[in-house]
Amino acid sequence: MTQNAIEIKGLDKVYKGSKNAPDKHALKSIDLNIKRGSMFGLLGPNGAGKSTTINILAGLVNKTGGSASIWGFDIAENPRNAKASIGIVPQELVFDAFFTPREMLEVQAGMYGVAPEDRITDELLRAVRLEDKANAYSRTLSGGMKRRLLIAKAMVHQPPILVLDEPTAGVDIELRQQLWEYVRELHAKGTTIVLTTHYLEEAEELCDEIAIINHGEVVACEPTPQLLSRIEEKEILITVSESLTEMPKALQDFHSEIKSDHLLAVKISKEKYTVGEVLNACSDAKLTITDISTAESDLEDIFLQLTSSTAGSKSDAA
Ligand SMILES: Nc1ncnc2c1ncn2[C@@H]1O[C@H](COP(=O)(O)OP(=O)(O)OP(=O)(O)O)[C@@H](O)[C@H]1O
C-alpha cells in the first residue's frame, strides 16, 4: 500500500475553447505526491491551476490525461472509494440558505451513505463551534460561521484527507486563527491536510511541505525548511565612499550589482556565505563602508523568484 495520501502523475487538463475563446491548457502534465499525515500547501498565483487540480480530485472536473489516486484509489478506476477518502472545502460559500447547519450535515452524511447511527453531526458542530447555531437558518450565519460549516460538511464521512481550497480568503485574522486551530486539531488526530492559499506566511507556518504551481506546472515541491533554505537569500546594501565604476575583483564571487555610484547590492545565500565574508571581501577590495543594511527573503520573495522564471503575461494569469 502506498505511503502517499494523494498521487498525481502526468495530470493534464485542457479546457476546450469556443469560437471566441482558445483552448486553455490549465494543467501541463503535473506530478505531485502528498504523504499520508502531512500538512501540504499548494501555492500559486491566480489561474495557476490549483482549483483545477482540486476539482479533478473531487470528481468535479474531468482530466484530459495522466492519473491521480486518493488513498490508493485511482480516481478513474475506483471513483467511489477515491471520493470517500477525501473531503473538500470549496472556495465559494455555496449554501442552501433554508437548511440549518444540522440539516445540512445530516443531508451531506446521507449523500455519502453514512448510516444514521454512524453520523457525527453533534461532534462536528461542536468542533467548528456552531452548536449554538445548529438549528438556525444558514442564511443567518456570518461569513466566518459559513466557512466553518463548510469544513464540518467536508468531514461528515470522516475522510482521511481534508482539502481546503483558499479557506481564509476574505476571512479576518481572529477567525483565521480559529480555523487553523481546528485544522491543526484534525491534523494532530491523523487527518492529512492539503490547503491552497495566497497567504504565503500561513503556508510557511502551517505546512510541512509546499508545492508551488504556476501556469499549470509544478515549479517546486519540497519540505518547507528545505524550500526556505534552498533559496533563502539575504540582500546586503553597502554604501561606500569610493566611486564605483566596476565590480571589485574580491566581490565577483558573490551575486553582486552596482546600484549607483556609491551603492553596492550583494545577494548571498545564507547557506553559502555570511555577512562577515562579504564585509571581508569589501575590506580586501579596499572599500570604505559608510553604511550597510540587509533584508531577508520571506516566502513571498521565494515564491516570486521561483515563479518569475516561468511567468507569462499578467493577463494570462488572471
Ligand atoms: N471551466 C473553465 N473553462 C475554461 N478555462 C478555465 C475553466 N476553469 C479554469 N479555467 C482556466 O484554467 C486556468 C487555471 O485555473 P484555476 O482555477 O485552476 O486556477 P487557480 O490556481 O485555482 O486560481 P485561483 O487562485 O484564482 O483560484 C486559468 O487560466 C483559468 O482561467
The ligand as an SDF file (V2000), in Angstrom:
LIG
                    3D

 31 33  0  0  0  0  0  0  0  0999 V2000
  -14.2360   25.9610  -16.7380 N   0  0  0  0  0  0  0  0  0  0  0  0
  -13.1980   26.5500  -17.2980 C   0  0  0  0  0  0  0  0  0  0  0  0
  -13.1640   26.8090  -18.6310 N   0  0  0  0  0  0  0  0  0  0  0  0
  -12.1100   27.3880  -19.2180 C   0  0  0  0  0  0  0  0  0  0  0  0
  -10.9860   27.7530  -18.5710 N   0  0  0  0  0  0  0  0  0  0  0  0
  -10.9500   27.5380  -17.2460 C   0  0  0  0  0  0  0  0  0  0  0  0
  -12.0430   26.9270  -16.5410 C   0  0  0  0  0  0  0  0  0  0  0  0
  -11.7060   26.8350  -15.2300 N   0  0  0  0  0  0  0  0  0  0  0  0
  -10.4760   27.3650  -15.1140 C   0  0  0  0  0  0  0  0  0  0  0  0
  -10.0160   27.7820  -16.3160 N   0  0  0  0  0  0  0  0  0  0  0  0
   -8.7020   28.3880  -16.6050 C   0  0  0  0  0  0  0  0  0  0  0  0
   -7.7000   27.4520  -16.2230 O   0  0  0  0  0  0  0  0  0  0  0  0
   -6.6060   28.1050  -15.5950 C   0  0  0  0  0  0  0  0  0  0  0  0
   -6.4050   27.5400  -14.2050 C   0  0  0  0  0  0  0  0  0  0  0  0
   -7.4980   27.9560  -13.3880 O   0  0  0  0  0  0  0  0  0  0  0  0
   -7.6700   27.5050  -11.8650 P   0  0  0  0  0  0  0  0  0  0  0  0
   -8.9960   27.9960  -11.4010 O   0  0  0  0  0  0  0  0  0  0  0  0
   -7.3520   26.0690  -11.7170 O   0  0  0  0  0  0  0  0  0  0  0  0
   -6.5100   28.3500  -11.1640 O   0  0  0  0  0  0  0  0  0  0  0  0
   -6.2450   28.6340   -9.6270 P   0  0  0  0  0  0  0  0  0  0  0  0
   -4.7890   28.4120   -9.4100 O   0  0  0  0  0  0  0  0  0  0  0  0
   -7.1680   27.8650   -8.7890 O   0  0  0  0  0  0  0  0  0  0  0  0
   -6.5660   30.1770   -9.4920 O   0  0  0  0  0  0  0  0  0  0  0  0
   -7.3070   30.9590   -8.3050 P   0  0  0  0  0  0  0  0  0  0  0  0
   -6.2890   31.1120   -7.2360 O   0  0  0  0  0  0  0  0  0  0  0  0
   -7.6690   32.2580   -8.9550 O   0  0  0  0  0  0  0  0  0  0  0  0
   -8.4840   30.1360   -7.9110 O   0  0  0  0  0  0  0  0  0  0  0  0
   -6.9410   29.5920  -15.6070 C   0  0  0  0  0  0  0  0  0  0  0  0
   -6.3260   30.1770  -16.7300 O   0  0  0  0  0  0  0  0  0  0  0  0
   -8.4560   29.6220  -15.7590 C   0  0  0  0  0  0  0  0  0  0  0  0
   -8.8770   30.7830  -16.4280 O   0  0  0  0  0  0  0  0  0  0  0  0
  1  2  1  0
  2  3  1  0
  2  7  2  0
  3  4  2  0
  4  5  1  0
  5  6  2  0
  6  7  1  0
  6 10  1  0
  7  8  1  0
  8  9  2  0
  9 10  1  0
 10 11  1  0
 11 12  1  0
 11 30  1  0
 12 13  1  0
 13 14  1  0
 13 28  1  0
 14 15  1  0
 15 16  1  0
 16 17  2  0
 16 18  1  0
 16 19  1  0
 19 20  1  0
 20 21  2  0
 20 22  1  0
 20 23  1  0
 23 24  1  0
 24 25  2  0
 24 26  1  0
 24 27  1  0
 28 29  1  0
 28 30  1  0
 30 31  1  0
M  END
$$$$
